[in-house]
């Protein structure tokens, strides 16, 4: 996967671990009423998947919005305008949300003790 990030051009991206996907997805749903917060979450999501140009996301150091503030500053300084940050960030957030297992998937995987076959 690649992201087009202003003057940096195409930047390689990779899907982070499920906990990071979850943190950013939950933060995204909480940010719908606050454009500044939404901008930070979008920028943070971009940073969480980018493999270069932006600092690595370290959940033990920053919350998604704090990390997003750092990424937002770097993206704006690189010449990426807010509409593009929101557009790319939303696409990344949608991708992260799709990685989180659904309830049905979890229930299928959690069937630790399947019924024994008859006649055994």
C-alpha positions as a Markdown table, in Angstrom:
| # | Residue | x | y | z |
|---|---|---|---|---|
| 1 | Unk | 0.0 | 0.0 | 0.0 |
| 2 | Unk | 1.2 | 3.5 | -0.8 |
| 3 | Unk | 0.1 | 7.0 | 0.3 |
| 4 | Unk | 0.6 | 10.1 | -1.7 |
| 5 | Unk | 1.8 | 12.7 | 0.8 |
| 6 | Unk | 2.4 | 16.2 | -0.7 |
| 7 | Unk | 6.0 | 16.9 | -1.7 |
| 8 | Unk | 7.1 | 13.6 | -0.3 |
| 9 | Unk | 5.3 | 11.8 | -3.1 |
| 10 | Unk | 4.5 | 8.1 | -2.6 |
| 11 | Unk | 5.2 | 6.8 | 0.9 |
| 12 | Unk | 5.1 | 3.1 | 1.6 |
| 13 | Unk | 2.4 | 2.1 | 4.2 |
| 14 | Unk | 1.8 | -1.0 | 6.2 |
| 15 | Unk | -1.1 | -2.0 | 8.4 |
| 16 | Unk | -0.3 | -1.7 | 12.1 |
| 17 | Unk | -1.2 | -4.2 | 14.8 |
| 18 | Unk | -4.9 | -4.7 | 15.8 |
| 19 | Unk | -4.6 | -2.7 | 19.0 |
| 20 | Unk | -3.4 | 0.4 | 17.0 |
| 21 | Unk | -6.2 | -0.1 | 14.5 |
| 22 | Unk | -8.7 | -0.2 | 17.4 |
| 23 | Unk | -7.3 | 2.8 | 19.1 |
| 24 | Unk | -7.5 | 5.0 | 16.0 |
| 25 | Unk | -10.9 | 3.7 | 15.0 |
| 26 | Unk | -12.4 | 4.5 | 18.4 |
| 27 | Unk | -10.7 | 7.9 | 18.5 |
| 28 | Unk | -12.1 | 8.6 | 15.0 |
| 29 | Unk | -15.7 | 7.9 | 16.1 |
| 30 | Unk | -15.2 | 10.2 | 19.1 |
| 31 | Unk | -13.9 | 13.0 | 16.9 |
| 32 | Unk | -16.8 | 13.6 | 14.6 |
| 33 | Unk | -18.0 | 16.9 | 16.3 |
| 34 | Unk | -14.5 | 18.5 | 16.6 |
| 35 | Unk | -12.7 | 19.3 | 13.4 |
| 36 | Unk | -9.4 | 20.0 | 15.1 |
| 37 | Unk | -9.5 | 16.6 | 16.9 |
| 38 | Unk | -10.6 | 14.9 | 13.7 |
| 39 | Unk | -7.6 | 16.5 | 11.8 |
| 40 | Unk | -5.2 | 15.2 | 14.5 |
| 41 | Unk | -6.7 | 11.7 | 14.3 |
| 42 | Unk | -6.5 | 11.7 | 10.5 |
| 43 | Unk | -2.9 | 12.9 | 10.6 |
| 44 | Unk | -2.1 | 10.3 | 13.3 |
| 45 | Unk | -3.7 | 7.5 | 11.3 |
| 46 | Unk | -1.5 | 8.5 | 8.3 |
| 47 | Unk | 1.6 | 8.4 | 10.5 |
| 48 | Unk | 0.6 | 5.1 | 12.1 |
| 49 | Unk | 0.7 | 3.4 | 8.7 |
| 50 | Unk | 3.5 | 5.4 | 7.0 |
| 51 | Unk | 6.8 | 3.6 | 7.0 |
| 52 | Unk | 8.9 | 6.7 | 6.4 |
| 53 | Unk | 8.8 | 10.5 | 6.8 |
| 54 | Unk | 6.7 | 10.5 | 9.9 |
| 55 | Unk | 7.7 | 9.4 | 13.4 |
| 56 | Unk | 6.6 | 5.9 | 14.5 |
| 57 | Unk | 3.5 | 5.6 | 16.6 |
| 58 | Unk | 4.4 | 4.5 | 20.1 |
| 59 | Unk | 1.2 | 4.0 | 22.2 |
| 60 | Unk | 3.1 | 3.9 | 25.5 |
| 61 | Unk | 4.3 | 7.4 | 24.8 |
| 62 | Unk | 1.4 | 9.2 | 23.1 |
| 63 | Unk | -2.4 | 9.0 | 22.8 |
| 64 | Unk | -3.7 | 8.9 | 19.2 |
| 65 | Unk | -4.6 | 12.6 | 19.3 |
| 66 | Unk | -1.2 | 13.7 | 20.8 |
| 67 | Unk | 0.6 | 11.7 | 18.2 |
| 68 | Unk | -1.7 | 13.1 | 15.5 |
| 69 | Unk | -0.7 | 16.6 | 16.5 |
| 70 | Unk | 2.9 | 15.8 | 15.8 |
| 71 | Unk | 2.1 | 14.3 | 12.5 |
| 72 | Unk | -0.3 | 17.1 | 11.6 |
| 73 | Unk | 2.5 | 19.6 | 12.1 |
| 74 | Unk | 4.9 | 17.6 | 9.9 |
| 75 | Unk | 2.3 | 17.1 | 7.1 |
| 76 | Unk | 1.3 | 20.8 | 7.0 |
| 77 | Unk | 5.0 | 21.7 | 6.9 |
| 78 | Unk | 5.4 | 19.3 | 4.0 |
| 79 | Unk | 2.8 | 21.3 | 2.1 |
| 80 | Unk | -0.1 | 18.9 | 2.5 |
| 81 | Unk | -3.3 | 20.9 | 2.8 |
| 82 | Unk | -6.1 | 20.1 | 5.4 |
| 83 | Unk | -8.5 | 18.8 | 2.8 |
| 84 | Unk | -6.0 | 16.2 | 1.6 |
| 85 | Unk | -5.0 | 15.3 | 5.2 |
| 86 | Unk | -8.7 | 14.7 | 5.9 |
| 87 | Unk | -9.2 | 12.7 | 2.7 |
| 88 | Unk | -6.2 | 10.5 | 3.0 |
| 89 | Unk | -6.6 | 10.1 | 6.7 |
| 90 | Unk | -10.3 | 9.0 | 6.4 |
| 91 | Unk | -9.3 | 6.4 | 3.8 |
| 92 | Unk | -6.6 | 5.1 | 6.2 |
| 93 | Unk | -9.1 | 5.1 | 9.1 |
| 94 | Unk | -11.6 | 3.1 | 7.0 |
| 95 | Unk | -8.8 | 0.6 | 6.2 |
| 96 | Unk | -7.9 | 0.3 | 9.9 |
| 97 | Unk | -11.6 | -0.2 | 10.9 |
| 98 | Unk | -11.9 | -3.0 | 8.5 |
| 99 | Unk | -9.0 | -4.8 | 10.2 |
| 100 | Unk | -10.8 | -5.2 | 13.5 |
| 101 | Unk | -12.6 | -8.6 | 13.8 |
| 102 | Unk | -16.3 | -8.5 | 13.8 |
| 103 | Unk | -18.4 | -10.2 | 16.5 |
| 104 | Unk | -19.2 | -13.1 | 14.2 |
| 105 | Unk | -15.5 | -13.6 | 13.4 |
| 106 | Unk | -14.6 | -13.6 | 17.1 |
| 107 | Unk | -17.4 | -16.1 | 18.0 |
| 108 | Unk | -16.2 | -18.5 | 15.2 |
| 109 | Unk | -12.6 | -18.3 | 16.5 |
| 110 | Unk | -13.7 | -18.6 | 20.1 |
| 111 | Unk | -15.3 | -22.0 | 19.6 |
| 112 | Unk | -12.5 | -23.7 | 21.6 |
| 113 | Unk | -14.5 | -26.9 | 22.4 |
| 114 | Unk | -16.3 | -28.0 | 19.3 |
| 115 | Unk | -19.0 | -30.7 | 19.7 |
| 116 | Unk | -17.6 | -34.2 | 19.6 |
| 117 | Unk | -18.5 | -36.2 | 16.6 |
| 118 | Unk | -21.2 | -38.9 | 17.1 |
| 119 | Unk | -19.9 | -42.5 | 17.5 |
| 120 | Unk | -16.5 | -41.4 | 18.9 |
